[in-house]
């Protein structure tokens, strides 16, 4: 379970719980919709500023 730093102090316990729940839901949806990066499918561009 993720730890959300001091939401209770900043927003109060009711809003903190709602915010934490919404962040977890956002993470779940992003993990479903955005494909994971793989070595084969990703382009790694490295440059030197000389």
One Martini backbone bead per residue (centre of mass of N, CA, C, O) as a GRO file, in nm:
protein
   50
    1UNK     BB    1   0.095   0.036   0.024
    2UNK     BB    2   0.082   0.352  -0.009
    3UNK     BB    3   0.240   0.660   0.090
    4UNK     BB    4   0.085   0.962   0.203
    5UNK     BB    5   0.210   1.259   0.287
    6UNK     BB    6   0.033   1.447   0.505
    7UNK     BB    7  -0.279   1.484   0.430
    8UNK     BB    8  -0.416   1.537   0.702
    9UNK     BB    9  -0.281   1.816   0.757
   10UNK     BB   10  -0.358   1.966   0.485
   11UNK     BB   11  -0.690   1.850   0.447
   12UNK     BB   12  -0.783   1.633   0.610
   13UNK     BB   13  -0.924   1.323   0.655
   14UNK     BB   14  -1.140   1.324   0.429
   15UNK     BB   15  -0.973   1.444   0.192
   16UNK     BB   16  -0.736   1.247   0.214
   17UNK     BB   17  -0.890   0.989   0.141
   18UNK     BB   18  -0.990   1.085  -0.135
   19UNK     BB   19  -0.713   1.144  -0.260
   20UNK     BB   20  -0.589   0.863  -0.229
   21UNK     BB   21  -0.806   0.715  -0.392
   22UNK     BB   22  -0.763   0.878  -0.659
   23UNK     BB   23  -0.463   0.806  -0.699
   24UNK     BB   24  -0.503   0.500  -0.723
   25UNK     BB   25  -0.697   0.512  -0.965
   26UNK     BB   26  -0.504   0.657  -1.156
   27UNK     BB   27  -0.285   0.442  -1.156
   28UNK     BB   28  -0.459   0.213  -1.266
   29UNK     BB   29  -0.542   0.351  -1.536
   30UNK     BB   30  -0.256   0.404  -1.643
   31UNK     BB   31  -0.165   0.103  -1.645
   32UNK     BB   32  -0.385   0.022  -1.861
   33UNK     BB   33  -0.326   0.253  -2.098
   34UNK     BB   34  -0.014   0.238  -2.060
   35UNK     BB   35   0.244   0.113  -2.195
   36UNK     BB   36   0.511  -0.062  -2.152
   37UNK     BB   37   0.843  -0.049  -2.150
   38UNK     BB   38   1.081  -0.163  -2.388
   39UNK     BB   39   1.367  -0.234  -2.546
   40UNK     BB   40   1.243  -0.287  -2.830
   41UNK     BB   41   1.019  -0.027  -2.821
   42UNK     BB   42   1.259   0.164  -2.746
   43UNK     BB   43   1.409   0.487  -2.752
   44UNK     BB   44   1.750   0.571  -2.696
   45UNK     BB   45   1.870   0.902  -2.642
   46UNK     BB   46   2.211   1.004  -2.662
   47UNK     BB   47   2.394   1.298  -2.565
   48UNK     BB   48   2.650   1.539  -2.635
   49UNK     BB   49   2.784   1.843  -2.492
   50UNK     BB   50   3.079   1.978  -2.654
   0.00000   0.00000   0.00000
